[in-house]
Each structure stands twice: as structure tokens, then as C-alpha cells.
Amino acid sequence: MAADVTHDSEACKRVDDGITRVFQLLGKRWSGPIVAVLVEQAAHFADLRRAVPGISERMLSDRLAELGAAGLVLREVDEGPPLRVSYRLTDAGAALEPALRELAEWAKAHLPDAPACPGAESERPAAAPR
């Protein structure tokens, strides 16, 4: 028998199911940066490892498998020699590009500056003298 429970409509509001599913996948550490790298171009495993500083090989492999199972990333074997594995976004993965660009713009406008990546200073043009 159900208990008589009264509460206002605010108590019934829930997070949108789509938002929940997106952040369950892309909210995991490293998933967003991996997709962001692949938005630009397909990449071999070693290239992805270099492009996402701090990620271990095991974690990269796990995240790529999860993104693949979700239908966002395709794994392709280049027979070689040498044998190499590359990854690229599916159409569904590539469709994330506008959302990722918007998130990047939002972060630039609303989040405090993060320290520069090691070596990034040498890749940037020198600032104009004041």
C-alpha cells in the first residue's frame, strides 16, 4: 500500500535523462579530451597518448573501448608492416564537435585560467612587447 506523501513539484524535478547519459560517458576522466583530439583528425594510439598528457596506456585503451562500445569511436587496424591501430570518430562522435566547441568557449569565458601545458610556450608565438 502506497503511503500518502505530499510534496511540491520541485521535489519531482529530475535531471534530463539525456544529460545524465552524456555525462556518464563523457564525464569520465579523459573521455572528453580523447574525443576532442579525434574531432580534429583520426589518430594512432601513440599519437593519442601524446596528445592527452597524463593518461596511461591502460586508461587510454579502456576509454577508447568504452567510446567504441558507445558508438562514438571506430578502431581500425592498419595491417602494415608495421601493424598499427588508428582511431576515428563515427558520425555520431563527429556530431559532438559543435557541443565541444561551445564548451571550450564557455570554459575560456567562465573558468579560471589553467597552467599552460609543459612545452606549450615554445609552440606559441611570443607576446608582443608592451
C-alpha positions as CSV (number, residue, x, y, z in Angstrom):
1,M,0.0,0.0,0.0
2,A,1.4,3.4,-1.0
3,A,1.9,6.0,1.7
4,D,0.3,9.3,1.4
5,V,3.2,11.6,0.6
6,T,2.7,15.3,-0.3
7,H,5.4,17.5,-1.6
8,D,5.7,20.3,-4.1
9,S,6.5,19.9,-7.8
10,E,10.1,21.0,-7.2
11,A,10.8,17.7,-5.4
12,C,9.8,15.8,-8.6
13,K,12.2,17.6,-10.9
14,R,15.0,15.4,-12.2
15,V,18.0,15.9,-14.3
16,D,17.2,15.2,-18.0
17,D,17.9,11.6,-18.9
18,G,20.0,12.6,-22.0
19,I,22.2,14.9,-19.9
20,T,22.7,12.1,-17.4
21,R,23.7,9.6,-20.2
22,V,26.1,12.1,-21.8
23,F,28.0,12.9,-18.6
24,Q,28.1,9.2,-17.6
25,L,30.1,8.7,-20.8
26,L,31.9,12.0,-21.5
27,G,32.2,13.0,-17.8
28,K,34.7,10.2,-17.2
29,R,38.2,11.5,-16.9
30,W,40.0,11.5,-20.2
31,S,36.9,10.8,-22.4
32,G,36.3,14.4,-23.4
33,P,39.9,15.1,-24.3
34,I,40.1,11.9,-26.4
35,V,37.0,12.9,-28.4
36,A,38.3,16.4,-28.7
37,V,41.6,15.1,-30.3
38,L,39.7,12.8,-32.6
39,V,37.4,15.7,-33.7
40,E,40.4,17.2,-35.4
41,Q,41.6,14.0,-37.2
42,A,42.0,10.3,-36.9
43,A,44.9,9.3,-34.7
44,H,47.1,6.3,-33.9
45,F,47.2,5.0,-30.3
46,A,50.7,6.5,-29.7
47,D,49.6,9.9,-31.1
48,L,46.6,9.9,-28.8
49,R,48.8,9.1,-25.8
50,R,51.0,12.1,-26.6
51,A,48.0,14.4,-27.2
52,V,46.4,13.7,-23.9
53,P,49.1,14.4,-21.3
54,G,49.0,12.3,-18.1
55,I,46.9,9.4,-19.5
56,S,48.3,5.9,-19.1
57,E,48.2,3.4,-21.9
58,R,45.8,1.2,-19.9
59,M,43.4,4.1,-19.3
60,L,43.6,5.2,-22.9
61,S,42.8,1.7,-24.0
62,D,39.9,1.4,-21.6
63,R,38.4,4.8,-22.6
64,L,38.7,4.0,-26.3
65,A,36.9,0.7,-25.7
66,E,34.1,2.5,-23.9
67,L,33.8,5.2,-26.5
68,G,33.8,2.4,-29.2
69,A,31.1,0.5,-27.3
70,A,29.0,3.7,-27.2
71,G,29.3,4.1,-31.0
72,L,31.5,7.2,-30.9
73,V,34.9,5.8,-32.0
74,L,36.0,3.3,-34.6
75,R,39.1,1.2,-34.2
76,E,40.9,0.4,-37.4
77,V,43.9,-1.9,-37.8
78,D,46.5,-0.8,-40.4
79,E,48.0,-4.1,-41.4
80,G,51.4,-2.6,-42.0
81,P,54.1,-3.5,-41.6
82,P,54.3,-2.4,-39.0
83,L,50.9,-3.2,-37.7
84,R,49.3,0.0,-36.3
85,V,45.9,0.8,-34.8
86,S,44.2,4.0,-35.6
87,Y,41.0,5.5,-34.2
88,R,38.5,7.9,-35.7
89,L,35.1,9.2,-34.8
90,T,31.9,7.7,-36.1
91,D,29.3,10.1,-37.5
92,A,27.7,10.1,-34.0
93,G,31.1,11.0,-32.5
94,A,31.8,13.7,-35.1
95,A,28.4,15.2,-34.3
96,L,29.8,16.2,-30.9
97,E,32.0,18.8,-32.5
98,P,29.7,21.8,-32.1
99,A,28.9,21.0,-28.5
100,L,32.6,20.6,-27.7
101,R,33.5,23.9,-29.3
102,E,30.7,25.6,-27.3
103,L,32.0,24.0,-24.1
104,A,35.6,25.2,-24.9
105,E,34.3,28.8,-25.5
106,W,32.3,28.7,-22.2
107,A,35.4,27.5,-20.3
108,K,37.5,30.3,-21.8
109,A,35.0,32.8,-20.6
110,H,34.0,31.4,-17.3
111,L,36.7,29.2,-15.8
112,P,39.9,30.4,-14.3
113,D,43.0,30.1,-16.4
114,A,44.8,26.7,-16.0
115,P,48.5,26.5,-16.1
116,A,50.0,26.1,-19.5
117,C,50.9,22.6,-20.7
118,P,54.6,21.8,-20.5
119,G,56.2,22.8,-23.8
120,A,53.2,24.8,-24.9
121,E,55.1,28.1,-24.5
122,S,57.6,27.0,-27.2
123,E,54.8,26.4,-29.6
124,R,53.1,29.7,-29.1
125,P,54.2,32.9,-30.8
126,A,55.9,35.3,-28.4
127,A,53.8,38.0,-26.9
128,A,54.2,41.5,-28.3
129,P,56.3,43.7,-26.0
130,R,54.4,46.3,-24.0
